[in-house]
């Protein structure tokens, strides 16, 4: 059974990954050939 400290560390690592992924996707809208690329200007403006 895992200790409370290791559980907290696991959740913090997962939260950090989620934050980094969200930030990457937000910035990815400005770079072509990424998952977040918007083909139309209307979609790009609605997301930002």
Backbone torsions as a table, in degrees:
resi	resn	phi	psi	omega
1	UNK	NA	136.2	-177.1
2	UNK	-78.9	150.1	178.9
3	UNK	-80.5	167.1	-179.3
4	UNK	-64.1	-39.7	-179.5
5	UNK	-62.1	-43.0	-179.2
6	UNK	-69.7	-34.7	175.7
7	UNK	-63.0	-42.9	178.9
8	UNK	-62.2	-41.7	179.7
9	UNK	-63.8	-40.8	179.4
10	UNK	-63.5	-44.7	179.9
11	UNK	-65.4	-39.1	179.0
12	UNK	-64.6	-40.1	178.8
13	UNK	-64.8	-40.9	179.2
14	UNK	-66.3	-41.5	178.1
15	UNK	-61.8	-41.0	-179.6
16	UNK	-64.1	-41.0	177.3
17	UNK	-62.3	-41.3	-179.8
18	UNK	-64.3	-42.1	179.2
19	UNK	-64.8	-45.0	179.8
20	UNK	-63.6	-40.7	179.5
21	UNK	-65.4	-40.7	178.5
22	UNK	-63.4	-44.1	178.9
23	UNK	-63.0	-42.4	178.2
24	UNK	-61.7	-41.1	-179.8
25	UNK	-68.1	-38.4	178.1
26	UNK	-63.2	-45.0	179.3
27	UNK	-73.9	-26.4	-179.1
28	UNK	-65.4	-18.1	179.3
29	UNK	-66.4	-18.3	-179.0
30	UNK	-95.2	-1.1	-175.9
31	UNK	-123.2	131.3	-179.7
32	UNK	-73.9	160.3	178.2
33	UNK	66.8	37.1	173.6
34	UNK	-124.1	169.5	179.4
35	UNK	-62.6	-30.3	-173.3
36	UNK	-93.5	5.8	-175.2
37	UNK	-67.4	131.6	176.9
38	UNK	-101.4	126.3	-179.1
39	UNK	-75.1	-33.4	-178.5
40	UNK	-105.1	147.7	179.2
41	UNK	-64.2	-34.9	179.7
42	UNK	-62.4	-44.8	178.7
43	UNK	-65.9	-40.4	179.2
44	UNK	-60.0	-46.7	-178.9
45	UNK	-68.3	-34.3	-178.9
46	UNK	-70.8	-30.6	180.0
47	UNK	-78.3	-39.1	-178.9
48	UNK	-84.4	NA	NA
